[in-house]
Amino acid sequence: MNAVTTQPSDEKQLPQLPPITELPPGLKELQNITEIKIHQHLDSTEVFCCWQRPARYSLYDGTKEEEHFLYAQEVSECYVRQCLGANRGFVMKLSNADQQEVLRLQRPLRCPCGVCWWWCCCIQELNIESPPGTHIATISEDRSFCCCPGYYITSEDDRILFRISFSCFLCKLCASVSIQITERGEPVAEITKNCSGNCKDFCGTENEYTIKFLKDLHIQDKIIILGSSFLIDYNFFERQQRTCC
């Protein structure tokens, strides 16, 4: 009888994307990118009146000065974001320069009251689909202990892939905020919310993010981390809904 020489693998089992050569423009660029800059668009009405249209973002290679490789557009049933607050349900579609949708983020409607979030039974979450219609991961808010913001990313079979955490004591208006993403306790990426120090931060209408990949990650992991940054934005920074802790 032959001896068993291999052990069961505990590697992440995610739906496989097509080979890199077959990926559409917009996703293919992620293969060699080590830094992504996310820029939120707004107009003068949004700045001076603190009135917000559906969110729009451009994504750039943070290490180069060139045109964006992805464009994100919010699609919501309620287009005036003030009516449901930062916790409204929405669909975010990310498209490439050819206007081909390559990534979809879906967030179900949750309780909009920022005061009762700790006791509310509605856990904040966002589903990540790539290609659109194929679920690859879910990011959920973690309320297991204390009141510090925390998130975890799970695969389709509910196994934890990454954890996201940051300090309880943050000033969201006067300093940049760094958010660590870890895998089995090891840092793999960092999301930084850049502070502009003006009325745009106060209104919560324009947010600038930088995602740095600290390890050579698989492209699917990069897609998941990219998608997770939008839930963090909506939960923690949009319209400065929550207090510093």
Disulfide bonds with the S-S distance in Angstrom:
Cys50-Cys203 2.10
Cys78-Cys83 2.06
Cys148-Cys168 1.30
Cys171-Cys174 2.48
